[in-house]
Amino acid sequence: MLKVINTQDIVALAKQAGAAIMGIYEKDFAVEFKADESPLTEADKAAHDIIEAGLKTLDQQNNTNIPLMSEEGKNIPYEERKDWEYFWMVDPVDGTKEFVKKNGEFTVNIALIHKGVPVLGVVYAPVLNQMYWAKKGEGAHKDGQPLPLKNPTQRKTYKIVASRSHMSDETKEFIDDIKTNKEKELVSIGSSLKICLVAEGEADVYPRIAPTMEWDTAAAHAVVLEAGMTMKAYENGTILNQLTYNKKNLLNPFFIVSTLNS
């Protein structure tokens, strides 16, 4: 299944969704709120529709029938999806809070999951015009350049990615407990770009000790894996196994993204 999918088709689809998002971003737009009080805009809906239609077209071209799970799609019961071997996991606008703030730090996330593992991922930041993509066995890239772009060991500081919107006490404690001979430097950015910063070697670690959903992380997780790095569950001070997808509960565990592949 993976062989018939051209990553650049997904890159093009992310750009198409990004163009629609930018058409809304550059004007006044309404903000709704979901039941969990997270924001929702017409950009989320427009991008979802474009991605859904584009993936259906690719299904026809590739003679495939890959199911879709999207943050803005219908709620699919676990009994229906638990036996999926492959499926698309999409977040049409990851970082809607950043979108609403108009700081540019939001992304379009498209991932292909195989048996719980992301094997293809595209992360596109339309305002920043940055494109990350990865496919199992083909490496990870940012704007065509192989990742990682930098060797973190050669940096004078130890860079830690922290969320603009979520900085828990547990995160602060994790940062304080990091043992390094270098000066610690905090880097703040929105959405799945935090994960991608580690994948490109621009940062050493990203502790996410706060809630996320599977669609928030799947695409960037594929980039991390192909960049040769790790994204592992974290609980009570212990780093556990790699995150998995299509769980009964789509809430991710806390996790740590690290340049250390151990």
C-alpha positions as CSV (number, residue, x, y, z in Angstrom):
1,M,0.0,0.0,0.0
2,L,2.7,2.5,1.0
3,K,4.6,1.9,-2.3
4,V,1.8,3.3,-4.4
5,I,1.5,6.5,-2.5
6,N,3.7,9.4,-3.8
7,T,4.6,11.7,-1.0
8,Q,4.6,14.7,-3.3
9,D,0.9,14.1,-4.0
10,I,0.3,14.6,-0.3
11,V,2.6,17.6,-0.2
12,A,0.6,19.1,-3.0
13,L,-2.6,18.4,-1.2
14,A,-1.3,20.1,2.0
15,K,-0.3,23.2,-0.1
16,Q,-3.8,23.3,-1.6
17,A,-5.4,23.2,1.8
18,G,-2.9,25.8,3.0
19,A,-3.9,28.1,0.2
20,A,-7.6,27.9,1.2
21,I,-6.6,28.5,4.8
22,M,-4.6,31.6,3.9
23,G,-7.6,33.0,2.0
24,I,-9.5,32.9,5.3
25,Y,-6.5,33.9,7.5
26,E,-6.0,37.2,5.7
27,K,-9.5,38.4,6.3
28,D,-11.8,38.7,9.3
29,F,-13.3,35.3,10.3
30,A,-15.7,33.9,12.8
31,V,-14.5,31.6,15.6
32,E,-16.8,28.9,17.0
33,F,-16.0,26.7,20.0
34,K,-16.4,23.0,20.3
35,A,-17.8,21.1,23.3
36,D,-14.3,21.1,24.9
37,E,-14.0,24.8,24.4
38,S,-11.3,24.5,21.7
39,P,-11.7,27.0,18.9
40,L,-12.9,26.1,15.4
41,T,-12.9,28.3,12.3
42,E,-14.1,28.1,8.7
43,A,-10.5,27.4,7.8
44,D,-10.6,24.1,9.7
45,K,-13.7,23.1,7.8
46,A,-12.4,24.3,4.4
47,A,-9.1,22.5,4.8
48,H,-10.8,19.3,5.9
49,D,-13.1,19.3,2.8
50,I,-10.1,19.8,0.4
51,I,-8.0,17.1,2.0
52,E,-10.9,14.6,2.2
53,A,-11.7,15.2,-1.5
54,G,-8.0,15.0,-2.5
55,L,-7.5,11.7,-0.7
56,K,-10.6,10.2,-2.3
57,T,-9.2,11.3,-5.7
58,L,-5.8,9.6,-4.9
59,D,-7.8,6.5,-3.9
60,Q,-9.3,6.3,-7.3
61,Q,-5.9,6.9,-9.0
62,N,-4.0,4.4,-6.9
63,N,-6.8,1.8,-6.7
64,T,-6.8,2.0,-3.0
65,N,-9.5,2.5,-0.3
66,I,-7.8,4.0,2.7
67,P,-10.1,5.3,5.5
68,L,-9.8,8.8,6.9
69,M,-9.8,10.0,10.4
70,S,-9.8,13.8,10.8
71,E,-10.2,16.1,13.7
72,E,-13.0,17.8,11.8
73,G,-14.5,14.6,10.4
74,K,-17.2,12.4,11.8
75,N,-16.6,10.5,15.0
76,I,-15.8,6.9,14.0
77,P,-16.6,4.2,16.6
78,Y,-13.6,2.1,17.7
79,E,-15.4,-1.1,16.7
80,E,-15.4,0.2,13.1
81,R,-11.8,1.4,13.0
82,K,-10.0,-1.0,15.3
83,D,-9.2,-3.4,12.4
84,W,-7.9,-0.8,10.0
85,E,-4.5,-1.8,8.7
86,Y,-3.9,1.6,7.0
87,F,-5.7,4.9,7.5
88,W,-5.1,8.6,7.0
89,M,-5.0,10.7,10.1
90,V,-5.5,14.5,9.5
91,D,-5.5,17.7,11.4
92,P,-6.6,20.3,8.9
93,V,-5.4,23.2,11.1
94,D,-3.1,22.2,13.9
95,G,-2.7,25.1,16.2
96,T,-6.1,26.8,15.7
97,K,-5.3,29.0,18.7
98,E,-2.2,30.2,16.8
99,F,-4.4,30.7,13.7
100,V,-6.8,32.8,15.7
101,K,-4.0,34.9,17.2
102,K,-2.6,35.3,13.7
103,N,1.0,34.5,14.7
104,G,1.5,32.2,11.7
105,E,2.5,29.2,13.9
106,F,-0.1,26.7,12.7
107,T,0.2,23.7,10.3
108,V,-1.7,21.3,8.0
109,N,-1.0,17.8,9.2
110,I,-1.5,14.7,7.0
111,A,-0.3,11.3,8.2
112,L,-0.6,7.7,6.9
113,I,-0.8,5.2,9.8
114,H,0.1,1.5,9.3
115,K,-0.8,-0.8,12.2
116,G,-0.5,2.0,14.7
117,V,2.7,3.5,13.4
118,P,3.0,6.7,11.3
119,V,4.7,5.7,8.0
120,L,4.2,8.9,6.0
121,G,3.8,12.4,7.3
122,V,3.4,15.9,5.8
123,V,3.5,19.0,8.0
124,Y,2.9,22.3,6.2
125,A,3.1,25.8,7.7
126,P,1.4,28.1,5.2
127,V,2.3,31.5,6.7
128,L,6.0,30.4,7.2
129,N,6.0,28.5,3.9
130,Q,7.8,25.6,5.5
131,M,7.1,22.1,4.4
132,Y,8.2,18.9,6.2
133,W,7.6,15.5,4.8
134,A,8.7,11.9,5.5
135,K,8.0,8.4,4.2
136,K,9.2,5.2,5.8
137,G,12.5,4.2,4.2
138,E,12.8,7.5,2.2
139,G,14.0,9.8,5.0
140,A,12.6,13.1,6.3
141,H,12.9,16.4,4.6
142,K,12.3,20.1,5.2
143,D,11.7,22.0,1.9
144,G,13.7,19.3,0.1
145,Q,16.7,19.2,2.4
146,P,17.3,16.0,4.3
147,L,16.8,16.0,8.1
148,P,18.4,16.6,10.4
149,L,19.7,19.9,9.1
150,K,21.9,20.5,12.2
151,N,23.9,18.4,14.6
152,P,22.7,19.4,18.1
153,T,25.9,18.3,19.8
154,Q,27.8,21.1,18.0
155,R,25.5,23.8,19.5
156,K,26.7,25.8,22.5
157,T,23.3,25.8,24.2
158,Y,20.9,22.9,25.0
159,K,17.6,23.9,23.3
160,I,14.3,22.9,24.9
161,V,11.1,23.4,23.0
162,A,8.2,24.7,25.1
163,S,4.7,25.5,24.1
164,R,3.3,29.0,23.9
165,S,-0.1,27.9,24.9
166,H,0.7,25.0,27.3
167,M,3.4,25.2,30.0
168,S,2.5,23.0,32.9
169,D,4.2,22.7,36.2
170,E,5.3,19.2,35.3
171,T,7.0,20.6,32.1
172,K,8.9,23.2,34.2
173,E,10.0,20.4,36.5
174,F,11.2,18.3,33.6
175,I,13.2,21.2,32.2
176,D,14.7,21.9,35.6
177,D,15.7,18.2,36.0
178,I,17.6,18.0,32.7
179,K,21.3,17.4,33.3
180,T,23.5,19.1,30.8
181,N,26.8,21.0,30.9
182,K,25.4,23.5,28.4
183,E,23.3,26.5,29.2
184,K,19.6,25.7,28.7
185,E,17.8,27.7,26.1
186,L,14.0,27.7,25.8
187,V,12.4,28.0,22.3
188,S,8.7,28.7,22.0
189,I,6.6,28.0,18.9
190,G,3.1,26.8,18.2
191,S,1.5,23.6,16.8
192,S,3.4,20.5,15.5
193,L,6.3,22.8,14.5
194,K,7.6,22.1,18.1
195,I,8.1,18.5,17.1
196,C,9.6,19.4,13.8
197,L,12.2,21.6,15.4
198,V,13.7,18.6,17.1
199,A,13.5,16.5,13.9
200,E,15.5,19.1,12.1
201,G,18.1,19.3,14.8
202,E,17.2,22.9,15.7
203,A,16.3,21.8,19.3
204,D,17.4,18.9,21.6
205,V,14.2,18.0,23.3
206,Y,10.5,18.8,23.4
207,P,8.7,17.6,26.6
208,R,4.9,17.5,26.1
209,I,3.5,17.0,29.6
210,A,0.1,18.2,28.7
211,P,-2.8,16.7,26.7
212,T,-2.7,16.2,22.9
213,M,-4.8,14.1,20.5
214,E,-3.5,11.6,18.0
215,W,-4.1,13.9,15.0
216,D,-2.0,16.6,16.6
217,T,1.1,14.5,16.5
218,A,0.9,11.8,13.8
219,A,2.3,13.6,10.8
220,A,5.2,15.2,12.7
221,H,5.9,11.8,14.4
222,A,6.5,10.3,11.0
223,V,9.1,13.1,10.4
224,V,10.8,12.4,13.7
225,L,11.1,8.7,13.0
226,E,12.6,9.2,9.6
227,A,15.0,11.8,10.9
228,G,16.3,9.0,13.2
229,M,14.9,10.5,16.5
230,T,12.4,9.4,19.1
231,M,9.0,10.4,20.3
232,K,8.2,8.3,23.4
233,A,5.5,8.2,26.0
234,Y,6.4,9.7,29.4
235,E,4.9,8.9,32.7
236,N,5.9,9.7,36.3
237,G,9.5,10.6,35.3
238,T,10.0,7.5,33.1
239,I,10.4,7.4,29.3
240,L,8.4,4.5,27.8
241,N,7.7,3.2,24.3
242,Q,7.0,5.1,21.1
243,L,3.6,6.6,20.7
244,T,1.0,4.4,18.9
245,Y,-2.1,5.4,17.0
246,N,-5.7,4.3,16.6
247,K,-6.2,3.6,20.2
248,K,-9.6,3.2,21.7
249,N,-9.0,6.5,23.4
250,L,-7.5,8.9,20.9
251,L,-5.9,11.0,23.6
252,N,-2.1,10.8,23.5
253,P,-0.1,10.0,26.6
254,F,2.4,12.6,27.7
255,F,5.5,12.3,25.5
256,I,9.1,13.4,25.0
257,V,10.6,14.1,21.6
258,S,14.4,13.8,21.6
259,T,17.3,13.8,19.3
260,L,18.7,10.9,21.3
261,N,17.6,7.7,19.7
262,S,17.6,5.5,22.7
